[in-house]
């Protein structure tokens, strides 16, 4: 009897943990587009190297949008490297949570396009 209870408890805990990771992996909170000057893009981290960037959305640089890029999106990584310092439009997904090996933010860029600056 005690053995069955332990098995059910272990199965329930495993199901809860698996459900949590599946939810974090597949669910997104929102998606959208932001534009601004790409002021930073780097590959950083000690244990997990992640791609992180920032877009300035104001004249003084006081409004910034921080984002991450998944390693699997290598075309986006290459384009962001090329567009650094230029005005860009990024498409992103906001997630409820993130894993340490994904990135520092909850915003994940999935596409980037060079855009015309409204300040010129």
C-alpha angles and dihedrals in degrees: 000000000000090000091056091051092051091049092050092048092049091048091049092050091047091050092050093048092046091048091050093051092046090050093050091045099049108023122087126192098207144337132210151131130272131179136198144110113312101232101167139021122164146157105233144161142092105231098013120032110215134175112245131177145171134213122201109223099182141053095254097039091244093124111062133171113211118202144167132221123212117237091239091064096074094152089058090047091052093047092049090051090053095045098049110136092019133101111266141174115221130194113212146177121218114213130200092235139353139217120239091242091054101055149286098270137054091233116089120188114221100174138017132194131183109247137190114258115239090211096067 
